[in-house]
């Protein structure tokens, strides 16, 4: 009886044990460990990525090796699983493991990874030739490979980019000779002026610059000459990796810069962080001679610091649902001391002093959700972005020798607050293998508040207090249809926008309002013909708009310098542009060549009016108004070519022709503006560790309504040396060796004058960068949230 009872209890216990051994218990007990080394050198490989997949190839878990090449992964689900060991430059290691109660622990021992020569060669070629990439609707410039951009700001980086020019005095950016260009960061608008924004972003935080000269209907239509998108670093490598950059730049003054990038991606979550900072002093000076009137001499010393943080995460809920969010925070502090001296008959008459202290704190918050349906490419994506900026400024002005007169001594206290809300809903549906439908809705809400308190009434007519509120709402939707027939593809699209704006300006007892309400359709067309893998032709058309800025419609007079004041025109209308482009790309065995030409028809052209001040002929006044339509033309040529394994070249040239019209002293005048620019960048690989770069640029002089500009040119060089087993890099550059970058001009309007301005263009930079972690790991393919790229010419909003 006891024996029967014992057997019964044993059978019952076995049954219960079997019944209560769910998959969760196996999940907690499964583990795998091992050591990973290089097959040829027998050196341990740190931060190698290990991925555990189930039988359906979905990622379950994973890990990375430590500094000694060791790894251990626990809590692996039971059943048949696949272990993948991935490391770029090496052949992958793949093995099937079955975790059961009997075999819950696997010790792989030493795993020897073998280098993959084909992959290594491909990586080297792409790295060297990826400085400029021509895509269907944009050029992508990878500044990370540009040694002459090390330690610079975004302003200096853009000044080296083909088709782009930056005014080093005002900070104004022009694309193809036109300042009506839209600046975006990570595909999103900012609340900061372009001049201030570009000084705040360090080059070490920039991944690439995208030039979009003829955007499709999916894009915001603002920016007559196109869009410049600055893409900030955001790593996507599997595992843990990071990089640090430090540098110092010396010109007349000394400046420092640094950045830290961190990324951790395992399983279904990717965390990323990038922090960049720069700061230091700068010196600028110049002079303007007006024969028979006066000679003006200017000098400005500034001390600025900027910190930029981008942090966020991508969460892959499953194969169909992805959540992403990030925030960008920017803090800027700047102090400028300026002196303006006015001489008459070589005797100092007026010495005007200015000290300005400004701050800017801005934040951008972005949330994105994407749903992928069963059909490949069929998706729905929602994105919202909110940004705010607060930038107060305190300025003190005084003049000598009249400093005892209170009319010449006053201060300004300025507050600026901006908010921007952006909501996007995008839908993509591949109707067939050769056609695709894209649709979307967008809402943009912009609010601006400005208050200026001036302590003094003075000879410039400034009032004690001025303020304005400027609110703008834009409701829009777009549709794009893409279709491909053999070697021919096309995209037809249209964007519909309802534009509402209201501005309220106050100055003392004066009040003024500015309102505008318009419904507009913006069509776009892209036609691409690819007769072979090495030849591509593209014809495109788009309609764009340049809406008047606050400065151009604000009727309150503003003082720019002791001899210049300006005011806006509330009756100003937006100007529209019909833009046509033809591009041809020839892919060569060792590079490519792109030839393009464009034509723009500008309607209701916004022009500048220059007048002598009726109260003082020595001074001038500026305002804006709409003139007749005008035409603009351009021709561009760019090439990249590897002559030898150790020498590759990126080169570009462009020619722009346009008429500039306006009014001066009551007379309507037209000026023919021609601008010719050339850029050549040479990269030399002296050894596997030592690289050199030689950059040369010539920017031809152009004409504006008021000035004939002198040409500028510069030659820069840089070198880098790889240290610490390829993880570190020392870099050195000298910018504008012969000091050819200076702004000289002559003018006959509204009176004869000439001048020249200088800045710290010749600088030397010494930098160090270090990469750690699994920076070489192969990353899971990510959605293009930052650039919002689509086939056939789509892009971010």
SEBA-234180 format. One line per 2 residues: for each residue x, y, z of C-alpha. Coordinates in Angstrom, 3 decimals. Layout:
REM residues N
X:Y:Z ~ ... $
//
This chain:
REM residues 797
0.000:0.000:0.000 ~ 2.804:2.373:0.913 $
4.556:1.523:-2.345 ~ 1.391:2.204:-4.379 $
0.857:5.477:-2.496 ~ 4.479:6.514:-3.093 $
4.180:5.779:-6.823 ~ 0.887:7.721:-6.995 $
2.422:10.736:-5.236 ~ 5.438:10.590:-7.528 $
3.237:10.506:-10.653 ~ 1.077:13.362:-9.313 $
4.159:15.450:-8.505 ~ 5.576:14.822:-11.991 $
2.273:15.846:-13.545 ~ 2.050:19.035:-11.471 $
5.686:19.860:-12.197 ~ 5.100:19.426:-15.920 $
1.867:21.425:-15.819 ~ 3.450:24.273:-13.844 $
6.510:24.647:-16.044 ~ 5.274:27.448:-18.274 $
7.376:29.286:-20.787 ~ 8.035:32.011:-18.237 $
10.155:29.678:-16.112 ~ 12.298:28.784:-19.099 $
12.522:32.474:-19.933 ~ 14.158:33.226:-16.609 $
16.687:30.424:-16.780 ~ 17.951:30.555:-20.386 $
21.400:32.091:-20.829 ~ 24.320:32.226:-23.255 $
27.881:33.483:-22.773 ~ 31.192:33.572:-24.588 $
34.308:35.458:-25.639 ~ 34.675:37.229:-29.021 $
38.093:37.833:-30.589 ~ 39.624:38.774:-33.948 $
40.522:35.585:-35.840 ~ 43.791:36.997:-37.213 $
45.133:39.034:-34.292 ~ 43.498:37.086:-31.430 $
42.660:40.461:-29.843 ~ 39.455:40.763:-27.850 $
36.718:42.785:-29.568 ~ 34.901:45.147:-27.166 $
31.311:46.381:-27.618 ~ 30.376:43.781:-30.222 $
26.623:43.472:-30.706 ~ 24.782:40.222:-29.897 $
21.143:39.797:-30.921 ~ 18.792:36.972:-29.866 $
15.893:36.323:-32.264 ~ 13.014:33.863:-32.151 $
12.099:31.481:-34.959 ~ 10.153:34.280:-36.682 $
13.338:36.413:-36.641 ~ 11.865:38.963:-34.253 $
14.318:40.466:-31.764 ~ 13.818:39.093:-28.226 $
16.809:40.506:-26.407 ~ 20.491:41.191:-26.851 $
23.642:42.627:-25.389 ~ 27.207:43.749:-26.073 $
30.647:42.548:-25.120 ~ 32.655:44.323:-22.436 $
36.159:45.763:-22.769 ~ 37.581:42.215:-22.598 $
35.327:40.896:-25.367 ~ 33.155:38.886:-22.960 $
29.374:38.713:-22.967 ~ 26.591:37.047:-21.017 $
22.879:37.238:-21.829 ~ 20.237:35.915:-19.420 $
16.442:35.541:-19.283 ~ 16.131:34.039:-22.749 $
12.758:32.574:-23.729 ~ 12.523:28.832:-24.230 $
12.346:27.128:-27.590 ~ 14.382:27.495:-30.756 $
16.221:30.821:-30.960 ~ 18.914:32.324:-33.168 $
22.008:34.117:-31.898 ~ 23.586:36.692:-34.231 $
26.958:38.299:-33.581 ~ 27.395:41.428:-35.758 $
30.357:43.724:-36.231 ~ 30.908:45.873:-39.332 $
34.030:44.818:-41.163 ~ 33.605:41.195:-40.000 $
31.566:38.274:-41.284 ~ 28.521:37.680:-39.048 $
28.327:34.694:-36.718 ~ 24.914:32.980:-36.697 $
23.902:29.860:-34.782 ~ 20.602:28.227:-33.808 $
20.195:27.425:-30.099 ~ 17.309:25.538:-28.491 $
16.656:26.387:-24.862 ~ 14.969:23.677:-22.798 $
14.987:22.603:-19.181 ~ 17.825:20.229:-19.926 $
19.782:22.720:-22.072 ~ 19.115:26.117:-20.556 $
22.715:27.356:-20.526 ~ 25.040:27.633:-23.513 $
28.731:28.469:-23.188 ~ 29.976:29.279:-26.680 $
33.554:29.613:-25.522 ~ 35.767:31.615:-27.867 $
34.131:32.950:-31.035 ~ 36.632:34.053:-33.682 $
35.267:36.665:-36.090 ~ 36.833:36.868:-39.548 $
37.275:40.169:-41.408 ~ 35.121:40.632:-44.509 $
37.315:42.274:-47.139 ~ 34.406:43.131:-49.447 $
32.516:44.938:-46.703 ~ 35.634:46.824:-45.620 $
36.338:48.013:-49.153 ~ 32.749:49.156:-49.578 $
32.818:51.079:-46.315 ~ 36.056:52.860:-47.242 $
34.773:53.901:-50.663 ~ 31.477:55.192:-49.309 $
33.140:57.097:-46.505 ~ 35.423:58.977:-48.865 $
32.838:59.715:-51.551 ~ 29.892:60.591:-49.330 $
30.871:64.226:-48.704 ~ 28.305:65.358:-51.325 $
25.428:63.069:-52.314 ~ 22.948:63.958:-55.056 $
19.442:62.710:-54.320 ~ 16.295:63.029:-56.372 $
15.191:66.309:-54.768 ~ 18.194:67.512:-52.745 $
21.930:67.595:-52.263 ~ 23.222:66.191:-48.978 $
26.554:67.528:-47.702 ~ 28.112:65.379:-44.980 $
30.111:67.876:-42.934 ~ 31.450:65.177:-40.626 $
34.147:64.367:-43.215 ~ 35.084:68.012:-43.768 $
38.296:68.741:-41.891 ~ 38.058:72.468:-42.653 $
34.717:72.627:-40.766 ~ 36.215:71.413:-37.481 $
35.642:73.768:-34.561 ~ 33.399:76.094:-36.568 $
29.795:77.214:-36.155 ~ 26.892:76.421:-38.465 $
27.361:79.855:-40.054 ~ 30.935:79.025:-41.083 $
29.924:75.535:-42.228 ~ 27.226:76.913:-44.543 $
29.657:79.460:-45.981 ~ 31.699:76.489:-47.285 $
28.688:74.752:-48.848 ~ 28.083:74.996:-52.587 $
25.326:77.367:-53.751 ~ 25.181:78.978:-50.272 $
26.574:82.330:-49.134 ~ 26.606:83.855:-45.652 $
27.041:87.568:-45.026 ~ 29.648:87.636:-42.277 $
28.454:91.033:-41.031 ~ 24.672:90.601:-40.918 $
24.529:86.789:-40.819 ~ 22.055:86.765:-43.744 $
22.011:83.478:-45.707 ~ 21.434:83.298:-49.446 $
20.871:80.267:-51.664 ~ 21.653:80.682:-55.345 $
22.162:84.390:-54.791 ~ 18.778:84.890:-53.101 $
18.224:85.625:-49.395 ~ 14.634:84.338:-49.531 $
15.651:80.917:-48.181 ~ 14.079:78.908:-45.362 $
16.355:77.523:-42.622 ~ 15.223:74.362:-40.822 $
16.809:72.248:-38.087 ~ 16.005:68.525:-38.278 $
13.272:69.416:-40.748 ~ 11.533:71.738:-38.290 $
11.227:75.549:-38.217 ~ 12.733:77.447:-35.293 $
11.788:80.642:-33.503 ~ 15.301:82.069:-33.709 $
16.473:84.365:-36.507 ~ 18.747:82.664:-39.031 $
21.723:84.888:-38.168 ~ 21.477:84.100:-34.455 $
20.615:80.436:-34.960 ~ 23.660:79.681:-37.114 $
25.995:81.207:-34.527 ~ 24.515:78.983:-31.818 $
25.006:75.568:-33.457 ~ 28.545:74.128:-33.225 $
29.792:72.204:-36.272 ~ 30.470:69.131:-34.138 $
26.693:68.806:-33.561 ~ 25.908:68.811:-37.305 $
25.555:65.541:-39.195 ~ 24.752:66.960:-42.632 $
23.344:69.917:-44.545 ~ 20.569:69.380:-47.100 $
19.977:71.784:-49.994 ~ 16.438:71.516:-51.387 $
16.225:74.016:-54.217 ~ 12.910:72.963:-55.758 $
10.748:71.325:-53.059 ~ 7.657:69.269:-53.810 $
4.106:69.937:-52.616 ~ 4.811:67.979:-49.433 $
7.026:70.819:-48.239 ~ 6.059:74.108:-46.692 $
6.087:76.538:-49.686 ~ 7.891:79.358:-47.886 $
11.410:80.273:-48.997 ~ 11.564:81.500:-52.577 $
14.983:80.046:-53.360 ~ 14.359:76.803:-51.455 $
15.186:75.174:-48.144 ~ 18.389:74.580:-46.178 $
17.930:71.810:-43.617 ~ 20.558:71.342:-40.895 $
20.464:67.748:-39.624 ~ 21.851:67.299:-36.114 $
23.656:64.157:-35.009 ~ 21.495:61.294:-33.792 $
23.162:57.901:-33.579 ~ 21.305:54.716:-34.493 $
23.852:51.965:-33.922 ~ 22.855:48.854:-32.030 $
24.383:48.579:-28.574 ~ 26.127:51.321:-26.631 $
28.338:53.839:-28.393 ~ 29.409:57.432:-28.149 $
31.846:60.076:-29.249 ~ 33.464:63.121:-27.746 $
34.956:66.141:-29.536 ~ 37.131:68.883:-28.049 $
38.787:71.798:-29.799 ~ 40.261:75.274:-29.555 $
40.276:77.960:-32.275 ~ 42.618:80.937:-32.393 $
42.239:84.016:-34.560 ~ 42.535:87.485:-33.108 $
40.760:85.984:-30.103 ~ 40.533:82.433:-28.729 $
37.416:80.242:-28.732 ~ 36.669:76.746:-27.511 $
34.204:74.088:-28.582 ~ 33.190:70.574:-27.594 $
30.481:67.969:-27.995 ~ 29.407:64.648:-26.541 $
27.240:62.105:-28.337 ~ 25.801:59.012:-26.637 $
23.574:56.258:-27.970 ~ 22.214:53.041:-26.479 $
20.106:50.711:-28.557 ~ 19.084:47.234:-27.574 $
16.017:45.223:-28.404 ~ 13.206:47.616:-29.224 $
14.451:50.856:-27.682 ~ 16.988:53.387:-28.923 $
18.116:56.225:-26.636 ~ 20.266:59.063:-27.984 $
21.859:62.215:-26.605 ~ 23.994:64.897:-28.205 $
25.401:67.902:-26.374 ~ 27.472:70.624:-28.004 $
28.923:73.876:-26.712 ~ 31.082:76.681:-28.036 $
32.168:80.031:-26.730 ~ 34.746:82.768:-26.873 $
35.500:86.217:-28.198 ~ 35.380:87.632:-31.729 $
36.572:90.864:-33.292 ~ 35.117:92.681:-36.327 $
36.006:96.044:-37.790 ~ 35.420:98.110:-40.902 $
35.200:101.542:-42.444 ~ 32.981:103.481:-44.847 $
34.130:106.584:-46.748 ~ 31.643:109.090:-48.148 $
33.709:111.669:-50.094 ~ 32.680:115.203:-49.213 $
30.659:114.050:-46.203 ~ 32.430:111.869:-43.666 $
34.453:108.795:-42.879 ~ 32.977:106.146:-40.553 $
35.007:103.557:-38.648 ~ 33.411:100.605:-36.883 $
34.728:98.086:-34.366 ~ 32.803:95.352:-32.583 $
34.066:92.968:-29.894 ~ 31.754:90.146:-28.862 $
31.893:87.418:-26.261 ~ 29.339:84.676:-26.890 $
28.614:81.224:-25.501 ~ 26.124:78.646:-26.698 $
24.986:75.237:-25.458 ~ 22.862:72.850:-27.520 $
21.306:69.620:-26.208 ~ 19.338:67.050:-28.166 $
17.985:63.994:-26.324 ~ 15.296:61.494:-27.192 $
14.276:57.916:-27.820 ~ 12.777:55.662:-30.467 $
10.547:52.852:-29.186 ~ 9.781:49.996:-31.564 $
6.568:48.667:-29.993 ~ 6.455:45.938:-32.621 $
7.080:45.569:-36.339 ~ 4.098:47.811:-37.116 $
4.141:50.535:-34.466 ~ 6.914:52.997:-33.615 $
6.982:55.851:-31.101 ~ 9.655:58.542:-31.198 $
10.237:61.647:-29.171 ~ 13.034:64.136:-28.655 $
13.724:67.579:-27.294 ~ 16.274:70.153:-28.368 $
17.331:72.755:-25.795 ~ 19.453:75.775:-26.619 $
20.937:78.366:-24.260 ~ 22.806:81.380:-25.625 $
24.496:84.319:-23.897 ~ 26.178:87.144:-25.763 $
27.776:90.496:-25.065 ~ 28.798:92.962:-27.788 $
30.727:96.187:-27.373 ~ 30.594:98.405:-30.433 $
32.206:101.698:-31.335 ~ 31.268:103.902:-34.288 $
33.490:106.913:-35.001 ~ 32.479:109.541:-37.538 $
35.221:111.841:-38.874 ~ 34.733:115.069:-40.812 $
37.811:116.428:-42.531 ~ 39.793:113.788:-40.580 $
38.636:115.292:-37.270 ~ 36.603:113.111:-34.888 $
33.087:114.550:-34.729 ~ 30.990:111.773:-33.131 $
32.008:108.685:-31.187 ~ 29.029:106.411:-30.581 $
29.353:103.605:-28.027 ~ 27.064:100.621:-27.714 $
26.976:97.708:-25.282 ~ 24.438:94.950:-25.823 $
23.768:91.985:-23.551 ~ 21.440:89.335:-24.934 $
20.176:85.968:-23.811 ~ 18.239:83.282:-25.593 $
16.686:80.152:-24.185 ~ 14.732:78.027:-26.614 $
13.271:74.549:-26.534 ~ 11.746:72.227:-29.120 $
9.631:69.202:-28.191 ~ 8.768:66.586:-30.808 $
6.539:63.486:-30.664 ~ 6.067:61.069:-33.543 $
3.914:57.953:-33.973 ~ 4.058:55.756:-37.060 $
1.774:52.861:-37.961 ~ 2.863:50.464:-40.697 $
0.058:48.418:-42.234 ~ 0.396:44.888:-43.598 $
1.227:46.066:-47.112 ~ 4.839:47.145:-47.477 $
5.132:50.941:-47.632 ~ 1.540:51.478:-46.467 $
1.730:53.756:-43.420 ~ 0.098:56.465:-41.324 $
2.270:58.907:-39.389 ~ 1.370:61.587:-36.856 $
3.861:64.183:-35.644 ~ 3.581:67.180:-33.356 $
6.254:69.758:-32.576 ~ 6.110:72.584:-30.077 $
8.864:75.161:-29.708 ~ 9.237:78.281:-27.611 $
11.891:80.948:-27.313 ~ 12.594:83.778:-24.886 $
15.325:86.232:-25.883 ~ 15.586:89.415:-23.775 $
18.157:92.079:-24.681 ~ 19.562:95.043:-22.784 $
21.495:97.706:-24.678 ~ 23.102:100.969:-23.628 $
24.002:103.725:-26.127 ~ 26.082:106.823:-25.564 $
27.964:109.353:-27.672 ~ 31.079:111.450:-27.272 $
32.011:114.271:-27.062 ~ 28.326:115.096:-26.398 $
28.064:112.608:-23.528 ~ 26.734:115.261:-21.131 $
23.663:115.764:-23.305 ~ 20.997:113.230:-22.194 $
19.576:113.138:-25.716 ~ 22.659:111.178:-26.822 $
22.591:108.711:-23.936 ~ 19.822:106.168:-23.643 $
19.142:102.463:-23.096 ~ 16.879:99.835:-24.607 $
15.241:96.959:-22.748 ~ 13.779:94.492:-25.220 $
11.751:91.343:-24.607 ~ 11.027:88.823:-27.359 $
8.817:85.786:-26.870 ~ 7.987:83.278:-29.601 $
5.942:80.085:-29.712 ~ 5.432:77.716:-32.616 $
3.074:74.725:-32.795 ~ 3.212:72.279:-35.694 $
0.874:69.312:-36.270 ~ 1.360:66.872:-39.165 $
-0.624:63.858:-40.344 ~ 0.888:61.945:-43.291 $
-0.592:58.966:-45.144 ~ 1.266:56.846:-47.711 $
-0.290:54.059:-49.785 ~ 1.535:52.133:-52.554 $
-1.313:51.559:-54.991 ~ 0.797:49.106:-56.992 $
4.411:48.158:-57.561 ~ 4.827:51.264:-59.739 $
2.558:53.854:-58.161 ~ 2.125:55.499:-54.783 $
-0.268:57.986:-53.206 ~ 0.789:60.453:-50.502 $
-1.574:62.739:-48.600 ~ -1.231:64.892:-45.540 $
-2.640:67.647:-43.334 ~ -0.722:70.320:-41.452 $
-1.491:73.044:-38.924 ~ 1.023:75.768:-38.037 $
0.440:78.301:-35.262 ~ 3.025:81.055:-34.701 $
2.830:83.743:-31.998 ~ 5.304:86.592:-31.497 $
5.345:89.225:-28.728 ~ 7.881:92.066:-28.606 $
8.188:94.985:-26.200 ~ 10.877:97.673:-26.426 $
11.340:100.185:-23.612 ~ 13.583:103.148:-24.412 $
14.609:105.498:-21.644 ~ 14.971:108.572:-23.827 $
13.484:110.654:-26.594 ~ 16.449:111.477:-28.861 $
17.399:112.972:-32.181 ~ 16.530:109.756:-34.041 $
12.867:110.083:-33.158 ~ 12.723:107.014:-30.895 $
9.689:106.853:-28.606 ~ 9.863:105.646:-24.990 $
7.914:102.420:-25.616 ~ 7.089:100.354:-28.691 $
5.563:96.907:-28.951 ~ 4.023:94.502:-31.416 $
2.084:91.260:-31.440 ~ 2.237:89.119:-34.559 $
0.084:85.984:-34.854 ~ 0.053:83.660:-37.857 $
-2.035:80.528:-38.512 ~ -1.612:78.333:-41.592 $
-3.958:75.442:-42.449 ~ -2.762:73.229:-45.275 $
-3.126:69.880:-46.970 ~ -1.232:68.187:-49.786 $
-1.507:65.275:-52.175 ~ 1.255:63.660:-54.248 $
0.877:60.921:-56.829 ~ 3.967:58.953:-57.892 $
4.068:56.653:-60.901 ~ 6.835:54.787:-62.706 $
6.818:53.339:-66.213 ~ 10.014:51.482:-67.133 $
12.809:54.090:-66.941 ~ 10.438:57.019:-66.546 $
8.982:58.215:-63.240 ~ 6.891:61.198:-62.281 $
5.351:62.887:-59.293 ~ 2.402:65.263:-59.542 $
1.313:67.145:-56.464 ~ -0.499:70.132:-55.055 $
-0.566:71.879:-51.710 ~ -3.571:73.897:-50.550 $
-3.058:76.568:-47.880 ~ -5.245:78.969:-45.975 $
-3.049:81.729:-44.536 ~ -4.217:83.988:-41.693 $
-2.040:86.657:-40.087 ~ -2.712:89.575:-37.756 $
-0.215:92.054:-36.393 ~ -0.730:94.860:-33.909 $
1.968:97.557:-33.579 ~ 2.147:100.218:-30.884 $
4.438:103.180:-30.304 ~ 3.364:105.725:-27.725 $
-0.085:106.873:-28.770 ~ 0.360:105.494:-32.301 $
-1.339:102.229:-33.283 ~ -1.227:100.236:-36.493 $
-2.590:96.892:-37.622 ~ -1.493:94.458:-40.296 $
-3.815:91.690:-41.500 ~ -3.764:89.255:-44.367 $
-5.950:86.304:-45.331 ~ -5.279:84.233:-48.454 $
-6.164:80.862:-49.924 ~ -3.496:79.617:-52.332 $
-2.716:76.451:-54.305 ~ 0.915:75.444:-54.805 $
1.377:72.821:-57.549 ~ 4.553:70.810:-58.141 $
5.760:68.365:-60.803 ~ 8.806:66.087:-61.005 $
9.738:64.063:-64.093 ~ 12.734:61.722:-64.000 $
14.170:59.685:-66.869 ~ 16.884:57.102:-66.174 $
17.997:55.529:-69.458 ~ 20.778:53.603:-67.698 $
22.347:53.159:-64.274 ~ 24.876:55.880:-65.083 $
22.571:58.532:-66.530 ~ 19.651:60.417:-65.030 $
17.639:63.422:-66.268 ~ 15.172:65.382:-64.160 $
12.732:68.182:-64.915 ~ 10.858:69.808:-62.028 $
8.474:72.670:-61.339 ~ 7.127:74.173:-58.124 $
5.351:77.295:-56.985 ~ 6.615:78.983:-53.818 $
5.973:82.094:-51.746 ~ 7.916:84.679:-49.765 $
5.611:86.287:-47.225 ~ 6.684:89.635:-45.752 $
8.530:89.305:-42.456 ~ 7.635:91.319:-39.363 $
10.481:93.715:-40.052 ~ 9.154:94.465:-43.533 $
5.573:95.279:-42.459 ~ 6.230:96.955:-39.080 $
5.603:100.700:-39.650 ~ 7.552:101.683:-36.521 $
10.846:103.345:-37.431 ~ 13.949:101.417:-36.343 $
17.470:102.772:-35.967 ~ 20.188:100.633:-37.589 $
23.239:102.884:-37.230 ~ 23.866:106.600:-36.565 $
23.228:107.296:-40.251 ~ 20.669:104.601:-41.225 $
17.056:104.012:-40.126 ~ 14.339:101.754:-41.552 $
10.604:101.133:-41.332 ~ 8.176:98.614:-42.805 $
5.205:98.811:-45.150 ~ 1.853:97.434:-43.830 $
0.503:97.291:-47.407 ~ 3.229:94.924:-48.585 $
1.964:91.834:-50.453 ~ 3.667:88.427:-50.607 $
5.768:87.608:-53.665 ~ 5.237:84.324:-55.509 $
7.788:82.354:-57.505 ~ 7.325:79.850:-60.329 $
10.506:77.772:-60.320 ~ 11.698:75.453:-63.112 $
14.772:73.197:-62.927 ~ 16.551:70.763:-65.248 $
19.261:68.482:-63.845 ~ 21.456:65.809:-65.412 $
23.543:63.369:-63.355 ~ 26.249:61.169:-64.844 $
27.555:58.369:-62.622 ~ 31.157:57.472:-63.356 $
33.179:54.485:-62.223 ~ 34.939:56.616:-59.602 $
32.461:59.416:-59.000 ~ 29.671:61.457:-60.564 $
28.927:64.751:-62.332 ~ 25.741:66.825:-62.015 $
24.781:69.686:-64.334 ~ 21.745:71.785:-63.535 $
20.010:74.944:-64.685 ~ 17.057:76.850:-63.274 $
14.664:79.645:-64.175 ~ 12.487:81.589:-61.738 $
9.643:83.951:-62.495 ~ 8.988:86.229:-59.488 $
5.551:87.886:-59.230 ~ 4.936:91.012:-57.095 $
8.631:91.227:-56.394 ~ 9.430:92.725:-52.965 $
12.009:95.473:-53.443 ~ 13.824:97.938:-51.233 $
13.394:101.690:-51.343 ~ 16.444:103.806:-50.444 $
15.898:107.493:-49.699 ~ 17.819:110.367:-48.228 $
16.425:111.465:-44.905 ~ 14.481:114.698:-45.639 $
15.649:116.104:-42.295 ~ 19.321:115.299:-42.885 $
20.750:114.473:-46.334 ~ 23.687:112.726:-44.704 $
21.345:109.982:-43.446 ~ 19.322:107.418:-45.376 $
15.993:105.673:-44.840 ~ 15.055:102.134:-45.945 $
11.615:100.657:-46.621 ~ 10.032:97.930:-48.808 $
7.353:97.816:-51.494 ~ 6.142:95.604:-54.367 $
7.506:96.173:-57.877 ~ 7.015:94.549:-61.262 $
7.715:90.879:-61.964 ~ 11.285:89.829:-62.700 $
13.257:86.850:-64.026 ~ 16.201:84.970:-62.510 $
18.459:82.365:-64.116 ~ 21.223:80.086:-62.953 $
23.631:77.346:-64.013 ~ 25.306:74.891:-61.639 $
27.957:72.219:-62.115 ~ 29.176:69.860:-59.401 $
31.388:66.792:-59.487 ~ 33.016:64.298:-57.177 $
35.729:62.002:-58.407 ~ 38.384:59.685:-57.027 $
41.497:60.055:-59.186 ~ 43.507:57.597:-57.136 $
42.941:55.580:-53.970 ~ 44.723:58.340:-52.095 $
43.159:61.380:-53.802 ~ 39.521:62.382:-54.257 $
37.948:65.717:-55.238 ~ 34.601:67.429:-54.679 $
34.105:70.526:-56.838 ~ 31.253:72.849:-57.733 $
30.676:76.061:-59.664 ~ 27.609:78.188:-60.216 $
26.536:81.267:-62.181 ~ 23.487:83.398:-61.284 $
21.828:86.126:-63.350 ~ 19.008:88.303:-62.064 $
17.570:91.801:-62.145 ~ 17.294:93.763:-58.904 $
14.791:96.613:-58.963 ~ 13.869:99.363:-56.515 $
13.463:103.082:-55.909 ~ 16.178:105.526:-54.912 $
15.559:109.241:-54.433 ~ 12.171:108.848:-56.107 $
13.583:107.180:-59.245 ~ 12.883:103.586:-60.268 $
16.115:101.780:-61.163 ~ 17.103:98.257:-62.272 $
20.417:96.560:-61.678 ~ 21.738:93.459:-63.464 $
23.345:91.175:-60.911 ~ 25.783:88.467:-61.997 $
27.475:86.177:-59.504 ~ 30.028:83.437:-60.240 $
31.290:81.064:-57.533 ~ 33.748:78.145:-57.482 $
34.592:75.658:-54.714 ~ 37.125:72.798:-54.792 $
37.847:70.399:-51.939 ~ 40.705:67.875:-52.218 $
41.096:64.910:-49.844 ~ 44.406:63.069:-49.610 $
45.090:59.801:-47.797 ~ 48.818:59.881:-47.047 $
48.631:56.705:-44.944 ~ 45.886:54.684:-43.307 $
46.109:57.035:-40.340 ~ 47.100:60.382:-41.858 $
44.770:62.442:-44.067 ~ 44.976:65.917:-45.557 $
42.387:68.273:-47.006 ~ 42.871:71.341:-49.194 $
39.923:73.659:-49.807 ~ 39.750:76.658:-52.152 $
36.849:78.987:-52.835 ~ 36.205:82.016:-55.028 $
33.030:84.069:-54.698 ~ 32.581:86.611:-57.433 $
31.410:90.112:-56.649 ~ 27.744:90.894:-57.179 $
25.473:93.915:-57.361 ~ 22.605:94.995:-55.177 $
20.368:98.029:-55.499 ~ 22.828:100.022:-53.420 $
26.244:98.300:-53.637 ~ 28.771:96.805:-56.049 $
30.390:94.025:-54.017 ~ 34.054:93.010:-54.330 $
35.003:89.336:-54.875 ~ 36.058:87.139:-51.941 $
38.308:84.110:-51.907 ~ 40.025:81.804:-49.472 $
42.314:78.806:-49.228 ~ 42.055:76.531:-46.202 $
43.808:73.323:-45.266 ~ 43.391:70.628:-42.656 $
44.925:67.377:-41.491 ~ 43.837:64.498:-39.282 $
45.722:61.633:-37.686 ~ 44.090:58.503:-36.272 $
45.264:57.405:-32.819 ~ 44.279:54.977:-30.056 $
43.742:51.981:-32.351 ~ 41.451:53.918:-34.671 $
39.126:55.238:-31.969 ~ 40.719:58.670:-31.635 $
41.521:61.419:-34.104 ~ 43.689:64.503:-33.871 $
42.802:67.284:-36.305 ~ 44.369:70.578:-37.262 $
43.172:73.201:-39.722 ~ 44.048:76.683:-40.875 $
41.180:78.664:-42.386 ~ 41.592:81.474:-44.944 $
45.392:81.303:-44.951 ~ 45.858:84.452:-47.077 $
42.987:86.520:-45.560 ~ 41.053:86.871:-48.791 $
37.659:86.858:-47.026 ~ 36.758:90.517:-46.570 $
33.683:92.448:-47.599 ~ 34.469:95.415:-49.851 $
31.975:97.556:-51.742 ~ 31.421:100.686:-53.822 $
28.181:102.600:-54.107 ~ 26.636:105.424:-56.122 $
23.138:105.154:-54.574 ~ 21.898:107.328:-52.989 $
25.342:108.929:-52.907 ~ 28.915:107.932:-53.583 $
30.649:105.843:-50.930 ~ 32.996:102.875:-50.532 $
34.033:100.665:-47.647 ~ 35.453:97.413:-46.390 $
34.655:95.138:-43.434 ~ 36.877:92.499:-41.830 $
36.306:89.641:-39.411 ~ 38.375:86.813:-37.946 $
38.474:84.775:-41.122 ~ 42.031:83.491:-40.676 $
41.993:81.061:-37.762 ~ 43.845:77.970:-36.601 $
42.035:75.083:-34.937 ~ 43.321:72.101:-32.975 $
40.877:69.340:-32.107 ~ 40.605:65.856:-30.671 $
37.786:63.349:-31.095 ~ 37.330:59.919:-29.546 $
34.803:57.229:-30.403 ~ 33.931:54.568:-27.879 $
31.464:51.724:-27.639 ~ 29.940:49.833:-30.544 $
30.213:52.636:-33.052 ~ 30.892:50.134:-35.831 $
27.860:47.991:-35.178 ~ 25.347:47.492:-37.908 $
22.171:49.400:-37.153 ~ 18.616:48.331:-37.684 $
17.063:50.225:-40.569 ~ 15.357:53.311:-39.218 $
12.533:55.350:-40.540 ~ 13.615:58.729:-41.880 $
11.795:60.875:-39.373 ~ 14.344:63.702:-39.366 $
14.481:64.209:-43.109 ~ 11.037:62.809:-43.977 $
12.391:61.510:-47.293 ~ 10.117:59.819:-49.786 $
10.575:58.496:-53.257 ~ 9.885:60.807:-56.119 $
10.735:64.053:-54.394 ~ 8.896:64.021:-51.095 $
10.372:65.320:-47.890 ~ 9.801:66.665:-44.411 $
7.185:69.276:-43.719 $
//
